[in-house]
């Protein structure tokens, strides 16, 4: 089993990490010999192959973006086609589908990213305010990030962060992440008390959490 990258540090144990491109990264203590590391990798061959196969399937499921008319893009859990037109009023707009000015086609990813960020801020701000009022939470501010897998976070000061990619998910999934982070304003861990709080606000939260685990890799433009 090939080790693509070995990183040594002042850690106590050996850790195996499968990157999004399938590469195997090994993190090991400074004094662990190469022979011990290789033996550990051999022992974990089955686990490594399973994870790499999972990554391969995820990569195959991701659409290869061409940004041409007829190509579909996600918004709030649904797929909408893209139409390329001449001399549009804006780089990218959305009515019943996405409409892009052909002059911006070479910068289409940037146009989509900018549009998604605007919509994410608008919708997430609105719905966070609604749930905070409904359940009695107080937060400081909201930040929209470009995180790829960390959909939301809450700082000790009550600052909430959400990935703009979340706007591609169904609205109920977005609501789950918002409620999850609001609960962290009071419970700063994933204790039983935290999950009881989330369940009290959203009894079906596990369905939405599962959706993210199974489909989160599709919430991307690349």
C-alpha positions as CSV (number, residue, x, y, z in Angstrom):
1,X,0.0,0.0,0.0
2,X,1.5,3.3,-1.2
3,X,1.9,6.2,1.3
4,X,1.4,9.4,-0.7
5,X,2.5,11.7,2.1
6,X,4.1,11.2,5.5
7,X,3.8,14.0,8.1
8,X,5.7,13.7,11.3
9,X,4.9,15.8,14.4
10,X,4.8,15.7,18.2
11,X,1.7,13.5,18.2
12,X,1.4,10.2,20.1
13,X,-0.3,7.9,17.6
14,X,-0.3,7.1,13.9
15,X,-3.3,8.4,11.9
16,X,-4.4,7.6,8.4
17,X,-6.1,10.2,6.3
18,X,-7.7,9.6,2.9
19,X,-7.8,12.9,1.0
20,X,-10.6,14.0,-1.3
21,X,-8.6,12.9,-4.3
22,X,-8.0,9.4,-2.7
23,X,-4.4,10.0,-1.7
24,X,-3.2,8.4,1.6
25,X,-1.7,10.7,4.1
26,X,-0.1,9.3,7.2
27,X,0.5,11.4,10.3
28,X,3.0,9.9,12.7
29,X,5.0,10.6,15.9
30,X,8.6,11.9,15.4
31,X,10.2,8.8,16.8
32,X,8.1,6.1,15.1
33,X,10.2,4.2,12.6
34,X,9.3,4.0,9.0
35,X,9.1,0.2,9.3
36,X,6.5,0.5,12.1
37,X,4.5,3.0,10.0
38,X,4.5,0.7,7.0
39,X,3.5,-2.2,9.1
40,X,0.6,-0.2,10.5
41,X,-0.5,0.7,7.0
42,X,-0.4,-2.9,5.9
43,X,-2.6,-3.9,8.8
44,X,-5.1,-1.2,7.8
45,X,-5.1,-2.1,4.1
46,X,-8.7,-3.2,4.1
47,X,-9.9,0.0,5.7
48,X,-7.8,2.1,3.4
49,X,-9.2,0.4,0.2
50,X,-12.7,0.8,1.4
51,X,-12.2,4.5,2.1
52,X,-10.5,5.1,-1.3
53,X,-13.4,3.3,-3.1
54,X,-15.8,5.6,-1.3
55,X,-13.8,8.6,-2.4
56,X,-13.7,7.3,-6.0
57,X,-17.5,6.9,-6.1
58,X,-17.9,10.5,-4.8
59,X,-15.6,11.8,-7.5
60,X,-17.6,10.0,-10.2
61,X,-20.9,11.4,-8.9
62,X,-19.6,15.0,-9.1
63,X,-20.7,16.7,-12.3
64,X,-18.0,18.0,-14.6
65,X,-18.9,21.6,-15.0
66,X,-19.0,23.1,-18.5
67,X,-21.3,26.1,-17.8
68,X,-23.3,25.6,-21.0
69,X,-27.0,25.9,-21.7
70,X,-29.0,23.0,-20.3
71,X,-26.5,22.2,-17.6
72,X,-28.2,21.9,-14.2
73,X,-27.2,23.6,-10.9
74,X,-28.5,23.1,-7.4
75,X,-30.4,25.7,-5.4
76,X,-32.3,24.8,-2.2
77,X,-32.2,21.1,-3.0
78,X,-33.5,21.3,-6.5
79,X,-31.8,21.3,-9.9
80,X,-32.4,24.1,-12.3
81,X,-31.0,24.4,-15.9
82,X,-28.7,27.2,-17.1
83,X,-29.5,29.3,-20.1
84,X,-26.8,31.3,-21.8
85,X,-28.1,34.5,-23.4
86,X,-26.7,37.6,-25.3
87,X,-26.4,40.9,-23.4
88,X,-28.0,40.0,-20.1
89,X,-28.7,42.7,-17.5
90,X,-26.5,40.9,-15.0
91,X,-23.8,38.3,-15.1
92,X,-26.1,35.7,-13.5
93,X,-29.8,35.9,-12.5
94,X,-32.4,33.4,-11.4
95,X,-36.1,33.3,-12.2
96,X,-37.5,29.8,-13.0
97,X,-34.0,28.8,-14.0
98,X,-30.4,30.3,-14.1
99,X,-29.7,32.9,-16.8
100,X,-26.1,33.9,-17.6
101,X,-24.8,36.6,-19.9
102,X,-22.5,34.9,-22.4
103,X,-19.8,37.6,-21.8
104,X,-19.3,36.0,-18.3
105,X,-19.2,32.4,-19.5
106,X,-15.5,32.2,-19.2
107,X,-15.8,33.4,-15.5
108,X,-18.9,31.3,-14.9
109,X,-17.7,29.7,-11.7
110,X,-17.0,33.1,-10.1
111,X,-20.4,34.4,-11.2
112,X,-22.1,31.4,-9.6
113,X,-20.1,31.6,-6.5
114,X,-20.9,35.3,-6.0
115,X,-24.6,34.6,-6.6
116,X,-24.7,31.7,-4.2
117,X,-22.9,33.8,-1.5
118,X,-25.5,36.6,-1.8
119,X,-28.4,34.1,-1.6
120,X,-26.8,32.3,1.3
121,X,-26.4,35.5,3.3
122,X,-29.9,36.6,2.6
123,X,-31.7,33.3,3.3
124,X,-29.5,32.2,6.2
125,X,-29.7,35.6,7.9
126,X,-33.5,35.6,7.6
127,X,-34.0,32.0,8.9
128,X,-31.4,32.3,11.7
129,X,-33.3,35.4,13.0
130,X,-36.6,33.5,12.8
131,X,-35.3,30.5,14.8
132,X,-33.4,32.6,17.3
133,X,-36.5,34.5,18.1
134,X,-38.7,31.3,18.2
135,X,-36.4,29.4,20.5
136,X,-35.0,32.3,22.6
137,X,-31.3,32.4,21.4
138,X,-29.1,35.4,21.1
139,X,-26.1,35.4,18.7
140,X,-23.6,38.1,17.9
141,X,-23.1,38.0,14.1
142,X,-23.3,35.8,11.1
143,X,-20.4,35.1,8.7
144,X,-20.6,33.3,5.3
145,X,-17.6,31.2,4.6
146,X,-16.2,29.1,1.7
147,X,-15.8,26.0,3.9
148,X,-16.2,22.8,1.9
149,X,-17.3,20.3,4.6
150,X,-17.8,22.3,7.7
151,X,-21.3,23.5,7.1
152,X,-21.6,25.7,10.2
153,X,-19.8,26.7,13.4
154,X,-20.4,28.7,16.5
155,X,-17.7,30.6,18.4
156,X,-17.5,30.9,22.2
157,X,-18.6,34.6,21.7
158,X,-21.8,33.6,19.8
159,X,-20.6,34.3,16.3
160,X,-22.1,32.0,13.8
161,X,-20.5,30.9,10.5
162,X,-22.1,29.1,7.6
163,X,-20.7,27.8,4.3
164,X,-22.2,29.4,1.2
165,X,-22.4,25.9,-0.3
166,X,-25.2,25.1,2.1
167,X,-27.5,27.1,-0.1
168,X,-27.5,24.3,-2.6
169,X,-29.1,22.0,0.0
170,X,-32.9,21.6,0.7
171,X,-34.3,24.3,2.9
172,X,-35.0,21.9,5.8
173,X,-31.4,20.8,5.8
174,X,-30.3,24.5,5.9
175,X,-32.7,24.9,8.9
176,X,-31.1,22.0,10.6
177,X,-27.6,23.4,10.4
178,X,-28.9,26.8,11.6
179,X,-30.6,25.1,14.6
180,X,-27.5,23.0,15.2
181,X,-25.3,26.2,15.5
182,X,-27.9,28.1,17.6
183,X,-27.9,25.2,20.1
184,X,-24.1,25.6,20.4
185,X,-24.7,29.2,21.7
186,X,-25.8,27.5,24.9
187,X,-24.2,24.0,24.7
188,X,-20.6,24.4,23.5
189,X,-20.1,20.7,22.7
190,X,-21.9,17.6,21.3
191,X,-23.1,16.3,24.7
192,X,-26.4,14.5,25.3
193,X,-27.8,17.9,26.5
194,X,-26.8,19.4,23.1
195,X,-28.5,16.8,21.0
196,X,-31.6,16.8,23.3
197,X,-31.8,20.5,22.6
198,X,-31.6,20.1,18.9
199,X,-34.2,17.3,18.9
200,X,-36.5,19.4,20.9
201,X,-36.3,22.1,18.3
202,X,-36.3,19.8,15.3
203,X,-37.5,16.2,16.1
204,X,-36.6,14.9,12.6
205,X,-33.1,16.4,12.7
206,X,-31.4,13.0,12.1
207,X,-32.9,12.8,8.6
208,X,-31.4,16.1,7.6
209,X,-28.1,15.3,9.3
210,X,-28.0,12.0,7.3
211,X,-28.8,13.9,4.1
212,X,-25.7,16.0,4.5
213,X,-23.5,13.0,5.2
214,X,-24.8,11.3,2.0
215,X,-25.1,14.2,-0.3
216,X,-22.8,16.9,1.0
217,X,-20.2,16.1,-1.6
218,X,-22.6,17.3,-4.3
219,X,-22.8,20.8,-2.9
220,X,-19.9,22.1,-4.9
221,X,-19.1,23.8,-8.2
222,X,-15.8,21.9,-8.8
